[in-house]
Amino acid sequence: DHTHQKIFKEIINKDTLNDYHQYKETKLLITKYGNDFFTFLKREDIPFMRETIAKHSLCSENRCKMIDWMYEIFTSYHSEPRTFFLCVYIMDSFLSRTFYSVSNDEIHLLGLCCIYIASKMEDLIPIHLSHIVSKIGYNKFTKKQIQQKEKEILATIDFDIINVSCFDFINAFL
């Protein structure tokens, strides 16, 4: 919920909108419908999250920490907000479709690979693999390990990486 609010605030940032009229109109829409929208997202996300991690030895707190960390990475690399949502979608799709139990120890490699895949799909200048390995992953994993996990993730989710997120809905709504 906290991450959604950060992104929502970025959307209505006065600097990103063309004129003052558009800013006022957007702020009015968010004031009127924002709480309902966030309540709906929270209500829909919690059962999906529990269902997604139920078959894994992964606790929900670690999934939430991973999502917060992903947001920090994308913010520091000035990625598009859509990249963040795609990253979370890829991770959750993998967790819901994989047949083996993912543990808390494996979440870091999974998160790194999802960041790498999403950045390649959405960013004009994707995060380079060498940055993923050294600056984001602190050399905990090799390029080969990340590439192997990337192949596993894409094969598991059957290359289904095109989705419509709540960010897309907000953009269309505004």
JOHU-V205977 format. One record per residue. N is the residue number from 1. RES is the residue in one small letter. SS is DSSP state (alpha for helix, beta for strand, coil for the rest). BURIAL is I if it has 24 or more other ideal C-beta (glycine too) atoms within 12 Angstrom, else O. Layout:
# JOHU-V205977
<<N | RES | SS | BURIAL> <N | RES | SS | BURIAL>>
This chain:
# JOHU-V205977
<<1 | d | coil | O> <2 | h | alpha | O> <3 | t | alpha | I> <4 | h | alpha | I> <5 | q | alpha | O> <6 | k | alpha | O> <7 | i | alpha | I> <8 | f | alpha | I> <9 | k | alpha | O> <10 | e | alpha | I> <11 | i | alpha | I> <12 | i | coil | I> <13 | n | coil | O> <14 | k | alpha | O> <15 | d | alpha | O> <16 | t | alpha | O> <17 | l | coil | O> <18 | n | coil | O> <19 | d | coil | O> <20 | y | alpha | O> <21 | h | alpha | O> <22 | q | alpha | O> <23 | y | alpha | O> <24 | k | alpha | O> <25 | e | alpha | O> <26 | t | alpha | I> <27 | k | alpha | O> <28 | l | alpha | O> <29 | l | alpha | O> <30 | i | alpha | I> <31 | t | alpha | O> <32 | k | alpha | O> <33 | y | alpha | O> <34 | g | alpha | I> <35 | n | alpha | O> <36 | d | alpha | O> <37 | f | alpha | I> <38 | f | alpha | I> <39 | t | alpha | O> <40 | f | alpha | O> <41 | l | alpha | I> <42 | k | alpha | O> <43 | r | alpha | O> <44 | e | alpha | O> <45 | d | alpha | I> <46 | i | alpha | O> <47 | p | alpha | O> <48 | f | alpha | O> <49 | m | alpha | I> <50 | r | alpha | O> <51 | e | alpha | O> <52 | t | alpha | I> <53 | i | alpha | I> <54 | a | coil | O> <55 | k | coil | O> <56 | h | coil | I> <57 | s | beta | O> <58 | l | coil | I> <59 | c | coil | O> <60 | s | alpha | I> <61 | e | alpha | O> <62 | n | alpha | I> <63 | r | alpha | I> <64 | c | alpha | I> <65 | k | alpha | O> <66 | m | alpha | I> <67 | i | alpha | I> <68 | d | alpha | O> <69 | w | alpha | I> <70 | m | alpha | I> <71 | y | alpha | I> <72 | e | alpha | O> <73 | i | alpha | I> <74 | f | alpha | I> <75 | t | alpha | O> <76 | s | alpha | O> <77 | y | coil | I> <78 | h | coil | O> <79 | s | coil | I> <80 | e | coil | I> <81 | p | alpha | I> <82 | r | alpha | I> <83 | t | alpha | I> <84 | f | alpha | I> <85 | f | alpha | I> <86 | l | alpha | I> <87 | c | alpha | I> <88 | v | alpha | I> <89 | y | alpha | I> <90 | i | alpha | I> <91 | m | alpha | I> <92 | d | alpha | I> <93 | s | alpha | I> <94 | f | alpha | I> <95 | l | alpha | I> <96 | s | alpha | I> <97 | r | alpha | I> <98 | t | coil | I> <99 | f | coil | O> <100 | y | coil | O> <101 | s | coil | O> <102 | v | coil | I> <103 | s | beta | O> <104 | n | alpha | O> <105 | d | alpha | O> <106 | e | alpha | I> <107 | i | alpha | I> <108 | h | alpha | I> <109 | l | alpha | I> <110 | l | alpha | I> <111 | g | alpha | I> <112 | l | alpha | I> <113 | c | alpha | I> <114 | c | alpha | I> <115 | i | alpha | I> <116 | y | alpha | I> <117 | i | alpha | I> <118 | a | alpha | I> <119 | s | alpha | I> <120 | k | alpha | I> <121 | m | alpha | I> <122 | e | alpha | I> <123 | d | coil | I> <124 | l | coil | O> <125 | i | coil | O> <126 | p | coil | O> <127 | i | coil | I> <128 | h | coil | O> <129 | l | alpha | I> <130 | s | alpha | O> <131 | h | alpha | I> <132 | i | alpha | I> <133 | v | alpha | I> <134 | s | alpha | O> <135 | k | alpha | O> <136 | i | alpha | I> <137 | g | coil | I> <138 | y | coil | O> <139 | n | coil | O> <140 | k | coil | O> <141 | f | coil | I> <142 | t | coil | O> <143 | k | alpha | O> <144 | k | alpha | O> <145 | q | alpha | I> <146 | i | alpha | I> <147 | q | alpha | O> <148 | q | alpha | O> <149 | k | alpha | I> <150 | e | alpha | I> <151 | k | alpha | O> <152 | e | alpha | I> <153 | i | alpha | I> <154 | l | alpha | I> <155 | a | alpha | O> <156 | t | alpha | I> <157 | i | coil | I> <158 | d | coil | O> <159 | f | coil | O> <160 | d | coil | O> <161 | i | coil | I> <162 | i | coil | O> <163 | n | coil | O> <164 | v | coil | O> <165 | s | coil | I> <166 | c | alpha | I> <167 | f | alpha | I> <168 | d | alpha | O> <169 | f | alpha | O> <170 | i | alpha | I> <171 | n | alpha | O> <172 | a | alpha | O> <173 | f | alpha | O> <174 | l | coil | I>>
